[in-house]
Amino acid sequence: MTLTVKCYCGAVVQTDSEDELVAQVSAHALSVHDVALSRTDVLAMANIAED
Ligand SMILES: [Zn+2]
């Protein structure tokens, strides 16, 4: 399974676990955009590919 989030700024985060995705996207949003995202927010943005 591959989880991908493409931020509107162009940054792409790709992981193979939800926990890791949430951690990385939250850190990006907070440090770059000063926005706090919840787990639900991150997963709603995620593109999930089964492989
Ligand atoms: Zn961004």
mmCIF file of the protein (N, C-alpha, C, O) and its ligand, coordinates in Angstrom:
data_MODEL
# 
_entry.id   MODEL 
# 
loop_
_entity.id 
_entity.type 
_entity.pdbx_number_of_molecules 
1 polymer     1 
2 non-polymer 1 
# 
_entity_poly.entity_id                      1 
_entity_poly.type                           'polypeptide(L)' 
_entity_poly.nstd_linkage                   no 
_entity_poly.nstd_monomer                   no 
_entity_poly.pdbx_seq_one_letter_code       MTLTVKCYCGAVVQTDSEDELVAQVSAHALSVHDVALSRTDVLAMANIAED 
_entity_poly.pdbx_seq_one_letter_code_can   MTLTVKCYCGAVVQTDSEDELVAQVSAHALSVHDVALSRTDVLAMANIAED 
_entity_poly.pdbx_strand_id                 A 
# 
loop_
_entity_poly_seq.entity_id 
_entity_poly_seq.num 
_entity_poly_seq.mon_id 
_entity_poly_seq.hetero 
1 1  MET n 
1 2  THR n 
1 3  LEU n 
1 4  THR n 
1 5  VAL n 
1 6  LYS n 
1 7  CYS n 
1 8  TYR n 
1 9  CYS n 
1 10 GLY n 
1 11 ALA n 
1 12 VAL n 
1 13 VAL n 
1 14 GLN n 
1 15 THR n 
1 16 ASP n 
1 17 SER n 
1 18 GLU n 
1 19 ASP n 
1 20 GLU n 
1 21 LEU n 
1 22 VAL n 
1 23 ALA n 
1 24 GLN n 
1 25 VAL n 
1 26 SER n 
1 27 ALA n 
1 28 HIS n 
1 29 ALA n 
1 30 LEU n 
1 31 SER n 
1 32 VAL n 
1 33 HIS n 
1 34 ASP n 
1 35 VAL n 
1 36 ALA n 
1 37 LEU n 
1 38 SER n 
1 39 ARG n 
1 40 THR n 
1 41 ASP n 
1 42 VAL n 
1 43 LEU n 
1 44 ALA n 
1 45 MET n 
1 46 ALA n 
1 47 ASN n 
1 48 ILE n 
1 49 ALA n 
1 50 GLU n 
1 51 ASP n 
# 
loop_
_struct_asym.id 
_struct_asym.entity_id 
A 1 
B 2 
# 
loop_
_chem_comp.id 
_chem_comp.type 
_chem_comp.mon_nstd_flag 
ALA 'L-peptide linking' y 
ARG 'L-peptide linking' y 
ASN 'L-peptide linking' y 
ASP 'L-peptide linking' y 
CYS 'L-peptide linking' y 
GLN 'L-peptide linking' y 
GLU 'L-peptide linking' y 
GLY 'peptide linking'   y 
HIS 'L-peptide linking' y 
ILE 'L-peptide linking' y 
LEU 'L-peptide linking' y 
LYS 'L-peptide linking' y 
MET 'L-peptide linking' y 
SER 'L-peptide linking' y 
THR 'L-peptide linking' y 
TYR 'L-peptide linking' y 
VAL 'L-peptide linking' y 
ZN  non-polymer         . 
# 
_pdbx_entity_nonpoly.entity_id   2 
_pdbx_entity_nonpoly.name        ? 
_pdbx_entity_nonpoly.comp_id     ZN 
# 
_pdbx_nonpoly_scheme.asym_id         B 
_pdbx_nonpoly_scheme.entity_id       2 
_pdbx_nonpoly_scheme.mon_id          ZN 
_pdbx_nonpoly_scheme.ndb_seq_num     1 
_pdbx_nonpoly_scheme.pdb_seq_num     101 
_pdbx_nonpoly_scheme.auth_seq_num    101 
_pdbx_nonpoly_scheme.pdb_mon_id      ZN 
_pdbx_nonpoly_scheme.auth_mon_id     ZN 
_pdbx_nonpoly_scheme.pdb_strand_id   A 
_pdbx_nonpoly_scheme.pdb_ins_code    . 
# 
loop_
_atom_site.group_PDB 
_atom_site.id 
_atom_site.type_symbol 
_atom_site.label_atom_id 
_atom_site.label_alt_id 
_atom_site.label_comp_id 
_atom_site.label_asym_id 
_atom_site.label_entity_id 
_atom_site.label_seq_id 
_atom_site.pdbx_PDB_ins_code 
_atom_site.Cartn_x 
_atom_site.Cartn_y 
_atom_site.Cartn_z 
_atom_site.occupancy 
_atom_site.B_iso_or_equiv 
_atom_site.pdbx_formal_charge 
_atom_site.auth_seq_id 
_atom_site.auth_comp_id 
_atom_site.auth_asym_id 
_atom_site.auth_atom_id 
_atom_site.pdbx_PDB_model_num 
ATOM   1   N  N  . MET A 1 1  ? 0.845  -1.188 0.000  1.00 0.00 ? 1   MET A N  1 
ATOM   2   C  CA . MET A 1 1  ? 0.000  0.000  0.000  1.00 0.00 ? 1   MET A CA 1 
ATOM   3   C  C  . MET A 1 1  ? 0.886  1.246  0.000  1.00 0.00 ? 1   MET A C  1 
ATOM   4   O  O  . MET A 1 1  ? 1.833  1.343  0.780  1.00 0.00 ? 1   MET A O  1 
ATOM   5   N  N  . THR A 1 2  ? 0.577  2.169  -0.858 1.00 0.00 ? 2   THR A N  1 
ATOM   6   C  CA . THR A 1 2  ? 1.326  3.424  -0.894 1.00 0.00 ? 2   THR A CA 1 
ATOM   7   C  C  . THR A 1 2  ? 0.372  4.578  -0.648 1.00 0.00 ? 2   THR A C  1 
ATOM   8   O  O  . THR A 1 2  ? -0.655 4.718  -1.312 1.00 0.00 ? 2   THR A O  1 
ATOM   9   N  N  . LEU A 1 3  ? 0.740  5.400  0.325  1.00 0.00 ? 3   LEU A N  1 
ATOM   10  C  CA . LEU A 1 3  ? -0.082 6.567  0.644  1.00 0.00 ? 3   LEU A CA 1 
ATOM   11  C  C  . LEU A 1 3  ? 0.665  7.809  0.188  1.00 0.00 ? 3   LEU A C  1 
ATOM   12  O  O  . LEU A 1 3  ? 1.838  8.001  0.506  1.00 0.00 ? 3   LEU A O  1 
ATOM   13  N  N  . THR A 1 4  ? -0.026 8.632  -0.549 1.00 0.00 ? 4   THR A N  1 
ATOM   14  C  CA . THR A 1 4  ? 0.602  9.840  -1.071 1.00 0.00 ? 4   THR A CA 1 
ATOM   15  C  C  . THR A 1 4  ? -0.254 11.051 -0.743 1.00 0.00 ? 4   THR A C  1 
ATOM   16  O  O  . THR A 1 4  ? -1.474 11.028 -0.905 1.00 0.00 ? 4   THR A O  1 
ATOM   17  N  N  . VAL A 1 5  ? 0.396  12.101 -0.284 1.00 0.00 ? 5   VAL A N  1 
ATOM   18  C  CA . VAL A 1 5  ? -0.279 13.389 -0.152 1.00 0.00 ? 5   VAL A CA 1 
ATOM   19  C  C  . VAL A 1 5  ? 0.521  14.401 -0.951 1.00 0.00 ? 5   VAL A C  1 
ATOM   20  O  O  . VAL A 1 5  ? 1.728  14.552 -0.763 1.00 0.00 ? 5   VAL A O  1 
ATOM   21  N  N  . LYS A 1 6  ? -0.178 15.095 -1.851 1.00 0.00 ? 6   LYS A N  1 
ATOM   22  C  CA . LYS A 1 6  ? 0.463  16.170 -2.583 1.00 0.00 ? 6   LYS A CA 1 
ATOM   23  C  C  . LYS A 1 6  ? -0.082 17.477 -2.029 1.00 0.00 ? 6   LYS A C  1 
ATOM   24  O  O  . LYS A 1 6  ? -1.269 17.783 -2.142 1.00 0.00 ? 6   LYS A O  1 
ATOM   25  N  N  . CYS A 1 7  ? 0.815  18.226 -1.435 1.00 0.00 ? 7   CYS A N  1 
ATOM   26  C  CA . CYS A 1 7  ? 0.424  19.496 -0.843 1.00 0.00 ? 7   CYS A CA 1 
ATOM   27  C  C  . CYS A 1 7  ? 0.186  20.528 -1.937 1.00 0.00 ? 7   CYS A C  1 
ATOM   28  O  O  . CYS A 1 7  ? 0.734  20.412 -3.033 1.00 0.00 ? 7   CYS A O  1 
ATOM   29  N  N  . TYR A 1 8  ? -0.628 21.535 -1.644 1.00 0.00 ? 8   TYR A N  1 
ATOM   30  C  CA . TYR A 1 8  ? -0.875 22.571 -2.656 1.00 0.00 ? 8   TYR A CA 1 
ATOM   31  C  C  . TYR A 1 8  ? 0.380  23.373 -2.992 1.00 0.00 ? 8   TYR A C  1 
ATOM   32  O  O  . TYR A 1 8  ? 0.417  24.054 -4.016 1.00 0.00 ? 8   TYR A O  1 
ATOM   33  N  N  . CYS A 1 9  ? 1.412  23.301 -2.142 1.00 0.00 ? 9   CYS A N  1 
ATOM   34  C  CA . CYS A 1 9  ? 2.668  24.012 -2.430 1.00 0.00 ? 9   CYS A CA 1 
ATOM   35  C  C  . CYS A 1 9  ? 3.556  23.205 -3.369 1.00 0.00 ? 9   CYS A C  1 
ATOM   36  O  O  . CYS A 1 9  ? 4.578  23.704 -3.839 1.00 0.00 ? 9   CYS A O  1 
ATOM   37  N  N  . GLY A 1 10 ? 3.171  21.959 -3.643 1.00 0.00 ? 10  GLY A N  1 
ATOM   38  C  CA . GLY A 1 10 ? 3.949  21.140 -4.560 1.00 0.00 ? 10  GLY A CA 1 
ATOM   39  C  C  . GLY A 1 10 ? 4.735  20.041 -3.873 1.00 0.00 ? 10  GLY A C  1 
ATOM   40  O  O  . GLY A 1 10 ? 5.235  19.129 -4.531 1.00 0.00 ? 10  GLY A O  1 
ATOM   41  N  N  . ALA A 1 11 ? 4.849  20.121 -2.549 1.00 0.00 ? 11  ALA A N  1 
ATOM   42  C  CA . ALA A 1 11 ? 5.565  19.082 -1.809 1.00 0.00 ? 11  ALA A CA 1 
ATOM   43  C  C  . ALA A 1 11 ? 4.771  17.773 -1.861 1.00 0.00 ? 11  ALA A C  1 
ATOM   44  O  O  . ALA A 1 11 ? 3.543  17.773 -1.783 1.00 0.00 ? 11  ALA A O  1 
ATOM   45  N  N  . VAL A 1 12 ? 5.486  16.680 -1.991 1.00 0.00 ? 12  VAL A N  1 
ATOM   46  C  CA . VAL A 1 12 ? 4.844  15.367 -2.021 1.00 0.00 ? 12  VAL A CA 1 
ATOM   47  C  C  . VAL A 1 12 ? 5.390  14.525 -0.886 1.00 0.00 ? 12  VAL A C  1 
ATOM   48  O  O  . VAL A 1 12 ? 6.602  14.413 -0.707 1.00 0.00 ? 12  VAL A O  1 
ATOM   49  N  N  . VAL A 1 13 ? 4.481  13.932 -0.118 1.00 0.00 ? 13  VAL A N  1 
ATOM   50  C  CA . VAL A 1 13 ? 4.871  13.007 0.940  1.00 0.00 ? 13  VAL A CA 1 
ATOM   51  C  C  . VAL A 1 13 ? 4.327  11.640 0.568  1.00 0.00 ? 13  VAL A C  1 
ATOM   52  O  O  . VAL A 1 13 ? 3.138  11.488 0.286  1.00 0.00 ? 13  VAL A O  1 
ATOM   53  N  N  . GLN A 1 14 ? 5.211  10.642 0.570  1.00 0.00 ? 14  GLN A N  1 
ATOM   54  C  CA . GLN A 1 14 ? 4.787  9.295  0.204  1.00 0.00 ? 14  GLN A CA 1 
ATOM   55  C  C  . GLN A 1 14 ? 5.324  8.315  1.236  1.00 0.00 ? 14  GLN A C  1 
ATOM   56  O  O  . GLN A 1 14 ? 6.521  8.294  1.523  1.00 0.00 ? 14  GLN A O  1 
ATOM   57  N  N  . THR A 1 15 ? 4.428  7.505  1.790  1.00 0.00 ? 15  THR A N  1 
ATOM   58  C  CA . THR A 1 15 ? 4.839  6.532  2.796  1.00 0.00 ? 15  THR A CA 1 
ATOM   59  C  C  . THR A 1 15 ? 4.053  5.243  2.579  1.00 0.00 ? 15  THR A C  1 
ATOM   60  O  O  . THR A 1 15 ? 3.175  5.175  1.719  1.00 0.00 ? 15  THR A O  1 
ATOM   61  N  N  . ASP A 1 16 ? 4.381  4.222  3.370  1.00 0.00 ? 16  ASP A N  1 
ATOM   62  C  CA . ASP A 1 16 ? 3.601  2.995  3.286  1.00 0.00 ? 16  ASP A CA 1 
ATOM   63  C  C  . ASP A 1 16 ? 2.842  2.715  4.579  1.00 0.00 ? 16  ASP A C  1 
ATOM   64  O  O  . ASP A 1 16 ? 2.349  1.606  4.787  1.00 0.00 ? 16  ASP A O  1 
ATOM   65  N  N  . SER A 1 17 ? 2.750  3.727  5.451  1.00 0.00 ? 17  SER A N  1 
ATOM   66  C  CA . SER A 1 17 ? 1.923  3.524  6.635  1.00 0.00 ? 17  SER A CA 1 
ATOM   67  C  C  . SER A 1 17 ? 1.180  4.809  6.989  1.00 0.00 ? 17  SER A C  1 
ATOM   68  O  O  . SER A 1 17 ? 1.696  5.910  6.800  1.00 0.00 ? 17  SER A O  1 
ATOM   69  N  N  . GLU A 1 18 ? -0.027 4.653  7.500  1.00 0.00 ? 18  GLU A N  1 
ATOM   70  C  CA . GLU A 1 18 ? -0.842 5.816  7.861  1.00 0.00 ? 18  GLU A CA 1 
ATOM   71  C  C  . GLU A 1 18 ? -0.169 6.653  8.931  1.00 0.00 ? 18  GLU A C  1 
ATOM   72  O  O  . GLU A 1 18 ? -0.160 7.882  8.860  1.00 0.00 ? 18  GLU A O  1 
ATOM   73  N  N  . ASP A 1 19 ? 0.397  5.977  9.925  1.00 0.00 ? 19  ASP A N  1 
ATOM   74  C  CA . ASP A 1 19 ? 1.027  6.712  11.024 1.00 0.00 ? 19  ASP A CA 1 
ATOM   75  C  C  . ASP A 1 19 ? 2.162  7.604  10.523 1.00 0.00 ? 19  ASP A C  1 
ATOM   76  O  O  . ASP A 1 19 ? 2.309  8.754  10.936 1.00 0.00 ? 19  ASP A O  1 
ATOM   77  N  N  . GLU A 1 20 ? 2.955  7.032  9.622  1.00 0.00 ? 20  GLU A N  1 
ATOM   78  C  CA . GLU A 1 20 ? 4.098  7.770  9.084  1.00 0.00 ? 20  GLU A CA 1 
ATOM   79  C  C  . GLU A 1 20 ? 3.616  8.938  8.215  1.00 0.00 ? 20  GLU A C  1 
ATOM   80  O  O  . GLU A 1 20 ? 4.179  10.031 8.253  1.00 0.00 ? 20  GLU A O  1 
ATOM   81  N  N  . LEU A 1 21 ? 2.582  8.687  7.449  1.00 0.00 ? 21  LEU A N  1 
ATOM   82  C  CA . LEU A 1 21 ? 2.021  9.744  6.598  1.00 0.00 ? 21  LEU A CA 1 
ATOM   83  C  C  . LEU A 1 21 ? 1.520  10.907 7.445  1.00 0.00 ? 21  LEU A C  1 
ATOM   84  O  O  . LEU A 1 21 ? 1.825  12.069 7.177  1.00 0.00 ? 21  LEU A O  1 
ATOM   85  N  N  . VAL A 1 22 ? 0.754  10.572 8.465  1.00 0.00 ? 22  VAL A N  1 
ATOM   86  C  CA . VAL A 1 22 ? 0.203  11.604 9.346  1.00 0.00 ? 22  VAL A CA 1 
ATOM   87  C  C  . VAL A 1 22 ? 1.326  12.405 9.999  1.00 0.00 ? 22  VAL A C  1 
ATOM   88  O  O  . VAL A 1 22 ? 1.258  13.631 10.078 1.00 0.00 ? 22  VAL A O  1 
ATOM   89  N  N  . ALA A 1 23 ? 2.351  11.709 10.460 1.00 0.00 ? 23  ALA A N  1 
ATOM   90  C  CA . ALA A 1 23 ? 3.474  12.384 11.109 1.00 0.00 ? 23  ALA A CA 1 
ATOM   91  C  C  . ALA A 1 23 ? 4.180  13.330 10.147 1.00 0.00 ? 23  ALA A C  1 
ATOM   92  O  O  . ALA A 1 23 ? 4.467  14.477 10.489 1.00 0.00 ? 23  ALA A O  1 
ATOM   93  N  N  . GLN A 1 24 ? 4.458  12.841 8.945  1.00 0.00 ? 24  GLN A N  1 
ATOM   94  C  CA . GLN A 1 24 ? 5.227  13.649 7.992  1.00 0.00 ? 24  GLN A CA 1 
ATOM   95  C  C  . GLN A 1 24 ? 4.424  14.816 7.434  1.00 0.00 ? 24  GLN A C  1 
ATOM   96  O  O  . GLN A 1 24 ? 4.944  15.923 7.291  1.00 0.00 ? 24  GLN A O  1 
ATOM   97  N  N  . VAL A 1 25 ? 3.159  14.568 7.121  1.00 0.00 ? 25  VAL A N  1 
ATOM   98  C  CA . VAL A 1 25 ? 2.336  15.647 6.557  1.00 0.00 ? 25  VAL A CA 1 
ATOM   99  C  C  . VAL A 1 25 ? 2.039  16.698 7.629  1.00 0.00 ? 25  VAL A C  1 
ATOM   100 O  O  . VAL A 1 25 ? 2.066  17.896 7.347  1.00 0.00 ? 25  VAL A O  1 
ATOM   101 N  N  . SER A 1 26 ? 1.759  16.257 8.845  1.00 0.00 ? 26  SER A N  1 
ATOM   102 C  CA . SER A 1 26 ? 1.515  17.205 9.935  1.00 0.00 ? 26  SER A CA 1 
ATOM   103 C  C  . SER A 1 26 ? 2.736  18.082 10.155 1.00 0.00 ? 26  SER A C  1 
ATOM   104 O  O  . SER A 1 26 ? 2.614  19.294 10.328 1.00 0.00 ? 26  SER A O  1 
ATOM   105 N  N  . ALA A 1 27 ? 3.908  17.469 10.148 1.00 0.00 ? 27  ALA A N  1 
ATOM   106 C  CA . ALA A 1 27 ? 5.145  18.225 10.362 1.00 0.00 ? 27  ALA A CA 1 
ATOM   107 C  C  . ALA A 1 27 ? 5.364  19.225 9.233  1.00 0.00 ? 27  ALA A C  1 
ATOM   108 O  O  . ALA A 1 27 ? 5.759  20.364 9.478  1.00 0.00 ? 27  ALA A O  1 
ATOM   109 N  N  . HIS A 1 28 ? 5.111  18.808 8.015  1.00 0.00 ? 28  HIS A N  1 
ATOM   110 C  CA . HIS A 1 28 ? 5.248  19.710 6.860  1.00 0.00 ? 28  HIS A CA 1 
ATOM   111 C  C  . HIS A 1 28 ? 4.289  20.892 6.981  1.00 0.00 ? 28  HIS A C  1 
ATOM   112 O  O  . HIS A 1 28 ? 4.696  22.047 6.857  1.00 0.00 ? 28  HIS A O  1 
ATOM   113 N  N  . ALA A 1 29 ? 3.026  20.596 7.222  1.00 0.00 ? 29  ALA A N  1 
ATOM   114 C  CA . ALA A 1 29 ? 2.007  21.650 7.282  1.00 0.00 ? 29  ALA A CA 1 
ATOM   115 C  C  . ALA A 1 29 ? 2.314  22.649 8.391  1.00 0.00 ? 29  ALA A C  1 
ATOM   116 O  O  . ALA A 1 29 ? 2.134  23.857 8.233  1.00 0.00 ? 29  ALA A O  1 
ATOM   117 N  N  . LEU A 1 30 ? 2.777  22.122 9.503  1.00 0.00 ? 30  LEU A N  1 
ATOM   118 C  CA . LEU A 1 30 ? 3.059  22.993 10.641 1.00 0.00 ? 30  LEU A CA 1 
ATOM   119 C  C  . LEU A 1 30 ? 4.298  23.855 10.388 1.00 0.00 ? 30  LEU A C  1 
ATOM   120 O  O  . LEU A 1 30 ? 4.291  25.056 10.657 1.00 0.00 ? 30  LEU A O  1 
ATOM   121 N  N  . SER A 1 31 ? 5.350  23.240 9.875  1.00 0.00 ? 31  SER A N  1 
ATOM   122 C  CA . SER A 1 31 ? 6.598  23.993 9.712  1.00 0.00 ? 31  SER A CA 1 
ATOM   123 C  C  . SER A 1 31 ? 6.561  24.928 8.511  1.00 0.00 ? 31  SER A C  1 
ATOM   124 O  O  . SER A 1 31 ? 7.095  26.035 8.572  1.00 0.00 ? 31  SER A O  1 
ATOM   125 N  N  . VAL A 1 32 ? 5.936  24.493 7.422  1.00 0.00 ? 32  VAL A N  1 
ATOM   126 C  CA . VAL A 1 32 ? 5.953  25.295 6.194  1.00 0.00 ? 32  VAL A CA 1 
ATOM   127 C  C  . VAL A 1 32 ? 4.760  26.245 6.123  1.00 0.00 ? 32  VAL A C  1 
ATOM   128 O  O  . VAL A 1 32 ? 4.901  27.388 5.689  1.00 0.00 ? 32  VAL A O  1 
ATOM   129 N  N  . HIS A 1 33 ? 3.603  25.781 6.542  1.00 0.00 ? 33  HIS A N  1 
ATOM   130 C  CA . HIS A 1 33 ? 2.376  26.570 6.363  1.00 0.00 ? 33  HIS A CA 1 
ATOM   131 C  C  . HIS A 1 33 ? 1.782  27.084 7.672  1.00 0.00 ? 33  HIS A C  1 
ATOM   132 O  O  . HIS A 1 33 ? 0.806  27.834 7.667  1.00 0.00 ? 33  HIS A O  1 
ATOM   133 N  N  . ASP A 1 34 ? 2.371  26.679 8.784  1.00 0.00 ? 34  ASP A N  1 
ATOM   134 C  CA . ASP A 1 34 ? 1.861  27.077 10.091 1.00 0.00 ? 34  ASP A CA 1 
ATOM   135 C  C  . ASP A 1 34 ? 0.401  26.662 10.284 1.00 0.00 ? 34  ASP A C  1 
ATOM   136 O  O  . ASP A 1 34 ? -0.411 27.406 10.836 1.00 0.00 ? 34  ASP A O  1 
ATOM   137 N  N  . VAL A 1 35 ? 0.098  25.459 9.815  1.00 0.00 ? 35  VAL A N  1 
ATOM   138 C  CA . VAL A 1 35 ? -1.255 24.911 9.921  1.00 0.00 ? 35  VAL A CA 1 
ATOM   139 C  C  . VAL A 1 35 ? -1.181 23.573 10.654 1.00 0.00 ? 35  VAL A C  1 
ATOM   140 O  O  . VAL A 1 35 ? -0.363 22.718 10.314 1.00 0.00 ? 35  VAL A O  1 
ATOM   141 N  N  . ALA A 1 36 ? -2.038 23.395 11.657 1.00 0.00 ? 36  ALA A N  1 
ATOM   142 C  CA . ALA A 1 36 ? -2.088 22.132 12.374 1.00 0.00 ? 36  ALA A CA 1 
ATOM   143 C  C  . ALA A 1 36 ? -3.161 21.234 11.750 1.00 0.00 ? 36  ALA A C  1 
ATOM   144 O  O  . ALA A 1 36 ? -4.339 21.589 11.725 1.00 0.00 ? 36  ALA A O  1 
ATOM   145 N  N  . LEU A 1 37 ? -2.750 20.090 11.256 1.00 0.00 ? 37  LEU A N  1 
ATOM   146 C  CA . LEU A 1 37 ? -3.691 19.153 10.643 1.00 0.00 ? 37  LEU A CA 1 
ATOM   147 C  C  . LEU A 1 37 ? -3.933 17.974 11.574 1.00 0.00 ? 37  LEU A C  1 
ATOM   148 O  O  . LEU A 1 37 ? -3.008 17.469 12.211 1.00 0.00 ? 37  LEU A O  1 
ATOM   149 N  N  . SER A 1 38 ? -5.182 17.546 11.644 1.00 0.00 ? 38  SER A N  1 
ATOM   150 C  CA . SER A 1 38 ? -5.492 16.342 12.416 1.00 0.00 ? 38  SER A CA 1 
ATOM   151 C  C  . SER A 1 38 ? -5.246 15.113 11.543 1.00 0.00 ? 38  SER A C  1 
ATOM   152 O  O  . SER A 1 38 ? -5.050 15.217 10.332 1.00 0.00 ? 38  SER A O  1 
ATOM   153 N  N  . ARG A 1 39 ? -5.261 13.960 12.184 1.00 0.00 ? 39  ARG A N  1 
ATOM   154 C  CA . ARG A 1 39 ? -5.108 12.700 11.449 1.00 0.00 ? 39  ARG A CA 1 
ATOM   155 C  C  . ARG A 1 39 ? -6.199 12.584 10.379 1.00 0.00 ? 39  ARG A C  1 
ATOM   156 O  O  . ARG A 1 39 ? -5.935 12.161 9.253  1.00 0.00 ? 39  ARG A O  1 
ATOM   157 N  N  . THR A 1 40 ? -7.416 12.962 10.746 1.00 0.00 ? 40  THR A N  1 
ATOM   158 C  CA . THR A 1 40 ? -8.540 12.905 9.801  1.00 0.00 ? 40  THR A CA 1 
ATOM   159 C  C  . THR A 1 40 ? -8.287 13.805 8.592  1.00 0.00 ? 40  THR A C  1 
ATOM   160 O  O  . THR A 1 40 ? -8.566 13.427 7.454  1.00 0.00 ? 40  THR A O  1 
ATOM   161 N  N  . ASP A 1 41 ? -7.757 14.999 8.855  1.00 0.00 ? 41  ASP A N  1 
ATOM   162 C  CA . ASP A 1 41 ? -7.445 15.933 7.767  1.00 0.00 ? 41  ASP A CA 1 
ATOM   163 C  C  . ASP A 1 41 ? -6.430 15.317 6.805  1.00 0.00 ? 41  ASP A C  1 
ATOM   164 O  O  . ASP A 1 41 ? -6.597 15.359 5.587  1.00 0.00 ? 41  ASP A O  1 
ATOM   165 N  N  . VAL A 1 42 ? -5.376 14.746 7.386  1.00 0.00 ? 42  VAL A N  1 
ATOM   166 C  CA . VAL A 1 42 ? -4.316 14.170 6.554  1.00 0.00 ? 42  VAL A CA 1 
ATOM   167 C  C  . VAL A 1 42 ? -4.860 13.018 5.720  1.00 0.00 ? 42  VAL A C  1 
ATOM   168 O  O  . VAL A 1 42 ? -4.588 12.934 4.523  1.00 0.00 ? 42  VAL A O  1 
ATOM   169 N  N  . LEU A 1 43 ? -5.619 12.138 6.343  1.00 0.00 ? 43  LEU A N  1 
ATOM   170 C  CA . LEU A 1 43 ? -6.127 10.974 5.621  1.00 0.00 ? 43  LEU A CA 1 
ATOM   171 C  C  . LEU A 1 43 ? -7.143 11.378 4.553  1.00 0.00 ? 43  LEU A C  1 
ATOM   172 O  O  . LEU A 1 43 ? -7.272 10.704 3.532  1.00 0.00 ? 43  LEU A O  1 
ATOM   173 N  N  . ALA A 1 44 ? -7.861 12.475 4.788  1.00 0.00 ? 44  ALA A N  1 
ATOM   174 C  CA . ALA A 1 44 ? -8.801 12.969 3.781  1.00 0.00 ? 44  ALA A CA 1 
ATOM   175 C  C  . ALA A 1 44 ? -8.067 13.489 2.545  1.00 0.00 ? 44  ALA A C  1 
ATOM   176 O  O  . ALA A 1 44 ? -8.607 13.472 1.439  1.00 0.00 ? 44  ALA A O  1 
ATOM   177 N  N  . MET A 1 45 ? -6.840 13.948 2.741  1.00 0.00 ? 45  MET A N  1 
ATOM   178 C  CA . MET A 1 45 ? -6.019 14.471 1.629  1.00 0.00 ? 45  MET A CA 1 
ATOM   179 C  C  . MET A 1 45 ? -5.282 13.352 0.897  1.00 0.00 ? 45  MET A C  1 
ATOM   180 O  O  . MET A 1 45 ? -4.773 13.553 -0.207 1.00 0.00 ? 45  MET A O  1 
ATOM   181 N  N  . ALA A 1 46 ? -5.228 12.199 1.504  1.00 0.00 ? 46  ALA A N  1 
ATOM   182 C  CA . ALA A 1 46 ? -4.342 11.146 1.004  1.00 0.00 ? 46  ALA A CA 1 
ATOM   183 C  C  . ALA A 1 46 ? -4.915 10.405 -0.207 1.00 0.00 ? 46  ALA A C  1 
ATOM   184 O  O  . ALA A 1 46 ? -6.117 10.168 -0.327 1.00 0.00 ? 46  ALA A O  1 
ATOM   185 N  N  . ASN A 1 47 ? -3.998 10.061 -1.078 1.00 0.00 ? 47  ASN A N  1 
ATOM   186 C  CA . ASN A 1 47 ? -4.304 9.213  -2.206 1.00 0.00 ? 47  ASN A CA 1 
ATOM   187 C  C  . ASN A 1 47 ? -3.743 7.834  -1.862 1.00 0.00 ? 47  ASN A C  1 
ATOM   188 O  O  . ASN A 1 47 ? -2.539 7.696  -1.644 1.00 0.00 ? 47  ASN A O  1 
ATOM   189 N  N  . ILE A 1 48 ? -4.590 6.826  -1.811 1.00 0.00 ? 48  ILE A N  1 
ATOM   190 C  CA . ILE A 1 48 ? -4.159 5.520  -1.347 1.00 0.00 ? 48  ILE A CA 1 
ATOM   191 C  C  . ILE A 1 48 ? -4.142 4.525  -2.508 1.00 0.00 ? 48  ILE A C  1 
ATOM   192 O  O  . ILE A 1 48 ? -5.168 4.261  -3.135 1.00 0.00 ? 48  ILE A O  1 
ATOM   193 N  N  . ALA A 1 49 ? -2.969 3.985  -2.776 1.00 0.00 ? 49  ALA A N  1 
ATOM   194 C  CA . ALA A 1 49 ? -2.827 3.008  -3.863 1.00 0.00 ? 49  ALA A CA 1 
ATOM   195 C  C  . ALA A 1 49 ? -2.502 1.648  -3.279 1.00 0.00 ? 49  ALA A C  1 
ATOM   196 O  O  . ALA A 1 49 ? -1.516 1.494  -2.558 1.00 0.00 ? 49  ALA A O  1 
ATOM   197 N  N  . GLU A 1 50 ? -3.315 0.679  -3.584 1.00 0.00 ? 50  GLU A N  1 
ATOM   198 C  CA . GLU A 1 50 ? -3.036 -0.683 -3.164 1.00 0.00 ? 50  GLU A CA 1 
ATOM   199 C  C  . GLU A 1 50 ? -2.007 -1.279 -4.108 1.00 0.00 ? 50  GLU A C  1 
ATOM   200 O  O  . GLU A 1 50 ? -2.173 -1.220 -5.326 1.00 0.00 ? 50  GLU A O  1 
ATOM   201 N  N  . ASP A 1 51 ? -0.957 -1.845 -3.562 1.00 0.00 ? 51  ASP A N  1 
ATOM   202 C  CA . ASP A 1 51 ? 0.012  -2.522 -4.450 1.00 0.00 ? 51  ASP A CA 1 
ATOM   203 C  C  . ASP A 1 51 ? 0.685  -3.675 -3.732 1.00 0.00 ? 51  ASP A C  1 
ATOM   204 O  O  . ASP A 1 51 ? 1.527  -4.359 -4.315 1.00 0.00 ? 51  ASP A O  1 
HETATM 205 ZN ZN . ZN  B 2 .  ? 3.048  22.400 1.573  1.00 0.00 2 101 ZN  A ZN 1 
# 
